[in-house]
Amino acid sequence: MSQYVAERGAPVALERYDQLVAYFETACKSRAEWRIGTEYEKVAVWAANGSAVHFTGGIEEVLRQLADRYGWQRVIEEGRLIALQGDNSSITLEPGGQLELSGAPCDSIHCAAREFGEHVRQIVTIGKDLGIMFLGLGMQPISPLNAIEWVPKHRYAIMGPHMQRVGSLGQRMMKQTATVQMNIDYASERDAMAKMRVGMGIAPLLTALFANSPINDGRLNGFKSFRGHIWTDTDPARCGLLPFVFRDSCSFADYVDYALDVPMYFIVRDGRWIDMTSRTFRQFWRDGFQEEHARLADWGDHLTTLFPEVRLKKYIEFRSVDSQSPELTLAAPALVKGLFFDDDCLWAAWDLVKRWSWEDRVALYHEVHRQALQARIRGIEVSELARELVNIAATGLDRQRPDGEDSEALYLERLRELVRRGRCPADVVIEQWNGQWDREPMHLVAGTAYRMTP
């Protein structure tokens, strides 16, 4: 979840509908300016017993040592160290202490690989000293929900109780799950809507390819992406697939209208966090609240609290991927860049999924959480579609090959080999859990822990 950034300069009153649409229009960039940014979340456990590392005495100390050793700038909230800021990147915390690197916008996956490799080196070095391991899984594997400490951030104090009112799995989402998210630019309204449509169309395929959360509370949970399933019972007003993006006429205004009618979480005024969960943004914009009126910055904050599978802000964010082992992590941004930075590949990806009905899409969205690549749609196994999707992405990356460097398609090689065998990361974890790990949680921890990259 995005780290709140205080409004700078004089507040801009939100007076007209076209300001809401212009928020997206002003973010359009030329093709030469396009970049890809990746957000990498990791769950952390104590090496001694595999239990979740608390914020107090654990993750906060990781942040402190990252700042002391590597020059990150501290972000303090109510006297607690809750984030770090770098020149073009940041390290933030999810509600259960999941550590997230929000990487710098990169022009190539080689750039992202260098940044991610240095991040892994830093956290593994510090983790070794503190007795902490970071795991390449999409779910905290051993500690139950009530054994995980909340990170003391204002927004989580508002979101946590709200989650219990609107779904049964929202607090699991907040405290136990981890993902890899990819952010890309768009050139125009038409380009943005095409990317939203294709992204939403292939979201079940991304979930299936990267499913990696089959274990929680110390046992198999019956899903390959339990993280993905959790989103289906978190908050139906703000999660899942969005039907309107599949209309040819879809526009920024359609996303605005969707966002206006989603309940808010908060506004911030003079350092005060005000609970707004009882009203939609449209109601707040129309009526105000306790003498407060909507500002453009409130709109930007509100957009960060929507959680569809593909999200529109001043960039497009893909949200369907479980957190991965370091060896597979960069396959996620590589796949997205290969597909979405080349028009031919974008439309080839759309050809794979464009004939499905809305009912097909919803059914597959749910089925891949359990079956991943073995799910079927219209008689076709998802593994067949996934193999083709990876091949299309590899073609796109070969075409985008940076001058003087290897093709970025190399980051897809491990994923390609997995999907060639019809397997996702969860299949490997389940096989090892039932086999050489002998269903022993500490063997799982040892087998999925981040290690120093060469």
C-alpha positions, 0 to 999 in steps of 0.5 A, spaced: 500 500 500 502 506 498 506 510 503 502 517 505 505 523 502 503 530 505 500 535 500 505 540 498 504 547 497 497 551 497 491 546 497 487 545 490 480 545 491 476 540 487 471 544 484 469 541 477 469 534 474 474 535 469 479 536 474 478 529 476 479 527 469 485 531 468 488 528 473 489 522 469 490 526 462 496 530 465 500 523 466 500 522 459 508 521 457 511 520 450 513 513 448 521 515 449 519 517 456 516 510 458 519 507 464 517 501 468 517 501 476 516 494 480 514 494 488 517 488 491 514 485 498 517 480 502 514 477 508 519 476 514 520 470 519 525 469 525 530 464 523 530 461 530 522 458 529 519 461 523 514 465 526 512 472 523 517 478 525 514 483 529 514 491 527 517 492 534 524 489 536 524 486 529 522 490 522 523 497 525 530 495 527 531 492 520 529 499 517 534 503 522 540 498 520 538 500 513 538 507 514 545 507 518 549 502 513 546 504 507 544 511 507 536 511 507 533 517 509 528 515 515 520 517 515 518 518 522 510 517 524 508 518 531 516 517 533 516 510 530 520 509 524 515 506 519 519 507 512 525 509 508 526 514 502 532 514 497 533 518 491 528 515 486 526 509 491 523 508 497 522 502 502 515 502 506 511 497 510 505 493 509 500 492 515 503 486 518 510 488 517 511 486 510 517 489 507 516 493 500 521 496 496 518 501 491 523 501 485 525 507 481 522 507 474 527 504 470 528 504 462 530 496 462 529 490 466 537 490 467 536 497 471 531 493 475 535 487 476 541 491 479 537 495 484 533 489 486 540 485 487 543 491 491 536 491 495 537 483 496 544 484 498 542 489 503 536 485 507 540 479 507 546 482 510 542 485 515 537 479 516 543 475 518 545 479 523 538 480 526 536 472 525 531 474 520 529 471 514 525 474 508 521 469 504 520 468 497 512 466 498 506 470 497 503 469 504 506 469 511 507 461 512 506 459 519 504 465 524 496 465 524 493 472 523 492 474 531 500 473 532 502 478 527 503 485 530 500 491 526 505 496 524 503 503 527 501 507 521 495 511 521 491 509 515 492 502 518 488 503 524 482 506 519 483 500 514 483 494 519 476 495 523 473 497 516 476 491 513 472 487 518 465 490 516 466 489 509 469 482 508 472 476 512 479 476 509 481 483 509 485 483 515 489 477 512 490 481 506 493 486 510 497 482 515 499 476 511 500 477 504 505 479 499 506 481 492 510 483 486 506 489 483 508 492 476 507 500 474 507 502 467 506 509 463 501 510 458 501 515 452 494 517 451 487 516 454 486 511 448 493 507 450 491 507 457 484 504 456 487 499 451 492 497 457 487 497 462 483 492 458 488 487 456 491 487 463 484 486 466 483 480 461 490 477 462 490 478 470 487 470 471 493 468 467 498 472 471 495 469 477 496 462 474 503 463 472 506 466 479 501 463 484 505 462 490 501 462 496 499 455 498 501 455 505 499 459 511 498 457 518 503 452 518 499 447 513 496 447 506 490 451 504 487 448 498 489 454 494 495 455 489 494 463 490 491 464 497 493 471 496 489 471 490 483 468 493 483 473 499 482 479 495 475 476 493 473 477 500 476 483 502 472 489 500 467 488 494 467 495 492 474 496 491 477 489 489 477 484 483 475 485 475 472 491 473 467 490 467 467 497 464 474 496 462 472 491 456 467 496 453 471 499 446 468 506 449 472 506 455 475 512 458 478 516 463 471 518 465 469 511 466 474 510 471 473 516 475 465 514 475 467 508 478 472 511 483 467 516 485 462 511 488 467 507 492 467 508 499 473 512 502 478 511 507 481 517 510 483 524 509 489 528 512 488 535 515 494 538 519 496 532 521 490 529 523 487 523 520 480 523 519 476 517 518 471 517 512 469 510 511 462 512 512 461 516 505 463 515 498 468 520 494 462 523 491 458 524 497 464 527 500 465 532 494 458 534 494 457 535 501 463 536 505 465 533 512 465 537 518 467 543 515 472 540 510 471 540 503 475 535 497 481 537 495 485 534 489 490 531 493 484 527 497 483 525 490 490 522 489 490 519 496 483 516 494 485 512 488 491 509 492 485 505 496 482 502 490 485 495 489 482 492 482 487 487 479 489 493 474 489 500 477 489 507 474 493 512 477 498 517 474 501 510 471 497 503 470 499 498 476 498 490 475 496 487 482 495 479 480 502 477 482 504 473 488 511 475 491 516 470 488 523 467 490 529 472 487 530 467 482 523 468 479 521 475 481 524 479 475 520 475 470 514 479 473 516 486 470 519 482 464 513 479 462 509 486 463 514 490 459 515 485 453 507 485 452 505 492 454 511 496 451 510 493 444 503 494 440 504 488 436 505 484 443 499 488 446 494 486 441 497 479 441 496 478 448 489 481 447 487 476 442 488 470 447 483 473 451 478 477 447 473 472 446 471 471 453 464 473 456 464 477 462 462 470 466 467 467 463 472 472 466 469 472 473 469 464 473 476 463 471 478 469 476 476 465 481 478 458 478 485 460 478 486 461 485 485 454 486 488 451 480 493 456 477 495 453 470 491 447 471 484 451 470 480 451 464 476 456 460 472 454 454 476 447 454 483 450 454 487 449 459 490 455 462 497 452 461 497 453 454 495 460 454 500 462 459 506 458 455 503 463 449 503 469 453 510 468 455 512 467 448 509 473 446 513 477 452 519 474 450 518 476 442 517 483 445 523 484 449 527 481 444 525 487 439 526 492 445 533 490 446 537 495 449 543 497 445 549 494 447 546 489 452 543 482 452 535 481 451 531 482 457 528 476 455 533 472 459 529 474 465 523 470 463 527 463 462 526 460 469 518 462 468 518 459 461 521 452 463 516 452 469 510 453 464 513 449 459 512 443 464 505 446 466 507 448 473 507 454 477 511 456 483 506 453 488 506 446 485 514 446 486 512 448 494 507 443 494 511 438 492 517 439 496 512 440 502 509 433 501 516 430 499 523 432 502 520 438 507 516 432 510 511 438 512 516 441 517 515 448 517 522 450 518 524 446 512 519 450 508 523 456 511 529 454 509 527 452 502 524 459 501 529 464 504 532 469 500 540 468 499 545 473 497 545 473 490 552 472 486 
